[in-house]
Amino acid sequence: MRDIRELLTEKESELERVRKEIQSLHAVIPLLEDERPGFEPDRKPVSSAQVAGAASSGEDSKSSFWNFGRRQG
């Protein structure tokens, strides 16, 4: 069994590492937001279900577009 003090020291150092990572990510967020084309901070994030629905509806409109000039047989 591990010594409780050793375990506590290990967990504290892991916690400090994670805090530094979070601080670094917070510092980078504004830089990444500025690089995104068409970024609008007031927009809600798009869910994966909305993306899937848009993709499937896009396929239907694309196929109807390409079939528009064809003769009905």
Backbone as CSV, one residue per row, in Angstrom:
resi,resn,N_x,N_y,N_z,CA_x,CA_y,CA_z,C_x,C_y,C_z
1,MET,0.841,-1.181,0.000,0.000,0.000,0.000,0.886,1.244,0.000
2,ARG,0.439,2.266,-0.740,1.227,3.496,-0.847,1.053,4.374,0.385
3,ASP,2.072,5.140,0.640,2.021,6.090,1.746,1.031,7.202,1.393
4,ILE,0.180,7.570,2.315,-0.870,8.563,2.072,-0.278,9.936,1.773
5,ARG,0.837,10.270,2.409,1.484,11.565,2.153,2.053,11.617,0.732
6,GLU,2.619,10.518,0.296,3.150,10.439,-1.072,2.017,10.593,-2.088
7,LEU,0.911,9.931,-1.837,-0.243,10.024,-2.721,-0.786,11.450,-2.757
8,LEU,-0.873,12.085,-1.594,-1.366,13.456,-1.516,-0.446,14.409,-2.279
9,THR,0.847,14.266,-2.124,1.806,15.099,-2.840,1.670,14.909,-4.350
10,GLU,1.506,13.660,-4.785,1.339,13.361,-6.210,0.078,14.009,-6.756
11,LYS,-1.025,13.899,-6.028,-2.294,14.472,-6.476,-2.231,16.000,-6.510
12,GLU,-1.548,16.595,-5.549,-1.412,18.047,-5.537,-0.606,18.538,-6.738
13,SER,0.443,17.807,-7.086,1.243,18.219,-8.243,0.455,18.029,-9.540
14,GLU,-0.357,16.968,-9.623,-1.217,16.774,-10.791,-2.237,17.905,-10.894
15,LEU,-2.806,18.291,-9.765,-3.777,19.381,-9.734,-3.145,20.686,-10.204
16,GLU,-1.936,20.965,-9.752,-1.238,22.175,-10.171,-0.948,22.152,-11.672
17,ARG,-0.586,20.993,-12.208,-0.331,20.851,-13.644,-1.601,21.148,-14.438
18,VAL,-2.724,20.608,-13.984,-3.997,20.835,-14.677,-4.394,22.306,-14.594
19,ARG,-4.160,22.943,-13.461,-4.460,24.377,-13.327,-3.646,25.203,-14.324
20,LYS,-2.378,24.841,-14.491,-1.534,25.561,-15.455,-2.022,25.332,-16.881
21,GLU,-2.452,24.117,-17.187,-2.982,23.831,-18.521,-4.232,24.653,-18.792
22,ILE,-5.111,24.730,-17.811,-6.345,25.513,-17.963,-6.013,26.981,-18.156
23,GLN,-5.071,27.495,-17.389,-4.662,28.893,-17.523,-4.097,29.149,-18.918
24,SER,-3.312,28.226,-19.427,-2.756,28.370,-20.773,-3.853,28.363,-21.825
25,LEU,-4.833,27.481,-21.663,-5.939,27.421,-22.615,-6.757,28.714,-22.602
26,HIS,-6.976,29.268,-21.419,-7.696,30.538,-21.331,-6.928,31.651,-22.039
27,ALA,-5.609,31.609,-21.997,-4.798,32.618,-22.663,-4.864,32.478,-24.184
28,VAL,-5.056,31.269,-24.675,-5.048,30.997,-26.113,-6.415,31.226,-26.756
29,ILE,-7.477,31.108,-26.007,-8.832,31.219,-26.560,-9.029,32.482,-27.392
30,PRO,-8.676,33.660,-26.908,-8.887,34.861,-27.737,-8.103,34.819,-29.049
31,LEU,-6.935,34.230,-29.019,-6.144,34.136,-30.243,-6.816,33.226,-31.260
32,LEU,-7.366,32.127,-30.796,-8.041,31.193,-31.701,-9.346,31.763,-32.223
33,GLU,-10.058,32.500,-31.411,-11.312,33.104,-31.853,-11.072,34.108,-32.964
34,ASP,-9.997,34.847,-32.887,-9.689,35.847,-33.910,-9.342,35.209,-35.240
35,GLU,-8.820,33.980,-35.237,-8.415,33.308,-36.465,-9.568,32.647,-37.203
36,ARG,-10.675,32.403,-36.536,-11.796,31.712,-37.167,-12.509,32.637,-38.136
37,PRO,-12.641,32.227,-39.398,-13.366,33.070,-40.350,-14.850,33.093,-40.013
38,GLY,-15.423,34.262,-40.034,-16.854,34.396,-39.771,-17.223,34.150,-38.333
39,PHE,-16.286,34.323,-37.411,-16.585,34.070,-36.002,-17.551,35.115,-35.478
40,GLU,-18.614,34.644,-34.871,-19.595,35.520,-34.252,-19.776,35.057,-32.818
41,PRO,-19.262,35.801,-31.836,-19.297,35.349,-30.451,-20.700,35.165,-29.887
42,ASP,-21.720,35.781,-30.460,-23.081,35.656,-29.942,-23.806,34.423,-30.454
43,ARG,-23.233,33.720,-31.436,-23.898,32.550,-32.006,-23.811,31.373,-31.067
44,LYS,-24.837,30.546,-31.070,-24.839,29.326,-30.274,-24.049,28.252,-31.012
45,PRO,-23.390,27.355,-30.269,-22.667,26.272,-30.935,-23.626,25.336,-31.661
46,VAL,-23.173,24.749,-32.731,-23.984,23.838,-33.521,-23.799,22.427,-32.980
47,SER,-24.902,21.722,-32.764,-24.807,20.356,-32.272,-24.511,19.407,-33.421
48,SER,-24.036,18.226,-33.086,-23.725,17.236,-34.122,-24.997,16.787,-34.832
49,ALA,-26.135,16.811,-34.155,-27.398,16.432,-34.787,-27.791,17.462,-35.852
50,GLN,-27.539,18.746,-35.557,-27.852,19.779,-36.532,-26.947,19.664,-37.751
51,VAL,-25.683,19.330,-37.524,-24.745,19.175,-38.629,-25.161,17.998,-39.494
52,ALA,-25.547,16.889,-38.871,-25.972,15.700,-39.620,-27.239,16.005,-40.420
53,GLY,-28.168,16.743,-39.821,-29.397,17.097,-40.526,-29.126,18.007,-41.708
54,ALA,-28.216,18.949,-41.542,-27.872,19.863,-42.640,-27.173,19.104,-43.759
55,ALA,-26.340,18.147,-43.397,-25.630,17.369,-44.419,-26.602,16.519,-45.222
56,SER,-27.557,15.905,-44.543,-28.495,15.054,-45.282,-29.430,15.893,-46.150
57,SER,-29.852,17.055,-45.664,-30.716,17.900,-46.495,-29.926,18.495,-47.648
58,GLY,-28.629,18.728,-47.448,-27.787,19.232,-48.524,-27.641,18.217,-49.639
59,GLU,-27.566,16.940,-49.299,-27.452,15.903,-50.319,-28.712,15.844,-51.172
60,ASP,-29.890,15.970,-50.536,-31.150,15.931,-51.283,-31.245,17.104,-52.252
61,SER,-30.882,18.293,-51.794,-30.982,19.457,-52.668,-29.952,19.373,-53.785
62,LYS,-28.772,18.810,-53.491,-27.749,18.680,-54.521,-28.212,17.710,-55.596
63,SER,-28.777,16.560,-55.205,-29.214,15.593,-56.208,-30.375,16.151,-57.024
64,SER,-31.278,16.904,-56.407,-32.377,17.493,-57.170,-31.858,18.588,-58.095
65,PHE,-30.825,19.272,-57.702,-30.232,20.285,-58.564,-29.658,19.645,-59.826
66,TRP,-28.904,18.567,-59.661,-28.265,17.926,-60.812,-29.277,17.203,-61.692
67,ASN,-30.404,16.811,-61.151,-31.422,16.127,-61.917,-32.437,17.087,-62.543
68,PHE,-32.310,18.353,-62.293,-33.289,19.329,-62.739,-33.423,19.340,-64.260
69,GLY,-32.335,19.304,-65.006,-32.403,19.409,-66.458,-32.659,18.084,-67.177
70,ARG,-32.688,16.999,-66.441,-32.869,15.702,-67.075,-34.335,15.454,-67.416
71,ARG,-34.542,14.703,-68.458,-35.915,14.351,-68.851,-36.485,13.317,-67.899
72,GLN,-37.734,13.484,-67.632,-38.420,12.487,-66.824,-38.865,11.352,-67.735
73,GLY,-38.560,10.133,-67.369,-38.741,9.078,-68.286,-39.780,8.132,-68.179
